[in-house]
Amino acid sequence: MGGVCMNEPRGFIAVVEDDVSLNQAIGRLLHAAGFHARLFETGWALLEDADVRTMGCFVLGVLLPVMSG
């Protein structure tokens, strides 16, 4: 499994993208690859909702309005 330690719990992948259809497509792709993804439309939504202690990593759109990646 290429570097994944199986006895450690895996966190979720936070996806922040304001294009709803692209956000959903990335989420479906990650899910198909066996990852748990949580989708957010803004950086603020991520910061307000996500438990960052359980986040494995995040994917950010680079041209987000207000708070850019």
GIFEN-V741550 format. One record per residue. RES is the residue in three letters. PHI is phi as a letter, one per 30 degrees, with the letter a starting at -180 (NA if undefined). OMEGA is omega in radians with two decimals (* if undefined). D_FIRST is the distance of its C-alpha to the first C-alpha in Angstrom with 1 decimal. Layout:
RES | PHI | OMEGA | D_FIRST
RES | PHI | OMEGA | D_FIRST
This chain:
MET | NA | 2.97 | 0.0
GLY | h | 3.01 | 3.8
GLY | i | 3.13 | 6.0
VAL | d | 3.10 | 5.7
CYS | d | -3.00 | 8.2
MET | d | -3.13 | 8.5
ASN | c | 3.04 | 12.2
GLU | c | 3.13 | 13.1
PRO | d | 3.12 | 14.3
ARG | d | 3.08 | 13.0
GLY | d | 3.10 | 16.0
PHE | d | 3.04 | 17.3
ILE | c | 3.10 | 17.6
ALA | c | 3.11 | 21.3
VAL | c | 3.12 | 22.7
VAL | c | -3.11 | 26.3
GLU | a | -3.10 | 28.2
ASP | d | 3.05 | 31.8
ASP | d | -3.00 | 31.7
VAL | e | -3.10 | 31.1
SER | d | 3.08 | 30.0
LEU | d | 3.10 | 27.5
ASN | e | -3.13 | 26.2
GLN | d | 3.13 | 25.8
ALA | d | 3.10 | 24.1
ILE | d | 3.12 | 21.5
GLY | d | 3.11 | 21.0
ARG | d | 3.13 | 20.7
LEU | d | 3.12 | 18.2
LEU | d | 3.12 | 15.9
HIS | d | 3.13 | 16.5
ALA | d | 3.12 | 15.8
ALA | d | 3.07 | 12.3
GLY | j | -3.13 | 11.9
PHE | c | 3.04 | 13.1
HIS | c | -3.12 | 16.4
ALA | c | 3.00 | 18.9
ARG | c | -3.02 | 22.4
LEU | c | 3.13 | 24.9
PHE | b | 3.13 | 27.9
GLU | c | 3.12 | 30.8
THR | b | 3.04 | 31.9
GLY | d | 3.13 | 30.9
TRP | d | 3.12 | 33.5
ALA | d | 3.07 | 32.0
LEU | d | -3.09 | 28.7
LEU | d | -3.13 | 30.6
GLU | d | -2.96 | 32.8
ASP | c | -2.95 | 30.3
ALA | d | 2.99 | 26.9
ASP | d | -3.02 | 25.9
VAL | d | 3.11 | 24.4
ARG | d | -3.14 | 23.2
THR | c | -3.14 | 20.5
MET | d | 3.08 | 19.6
GLY | d | 3.08 | 16.2
CYS | a | 3.08 | 17.6
PHE | b | 3.10 | 20.3
VAL | c | -3.09 | 21.3
LEU | c | 2.92 | 25.1
GLY | d | -3.05 | 27.6
VAL | d | 3.14 | 29.7
LEU | c | 3.11 | 33.1
LEU | d | 3.05 | 33.2
PRO | d | 3.10 | 36.8
VAL | i | -3.11 | 38.0
MET | b | -3.05 | 34.7
SER | d | 3.12 | 32.8
GLY | d | * | 29.3
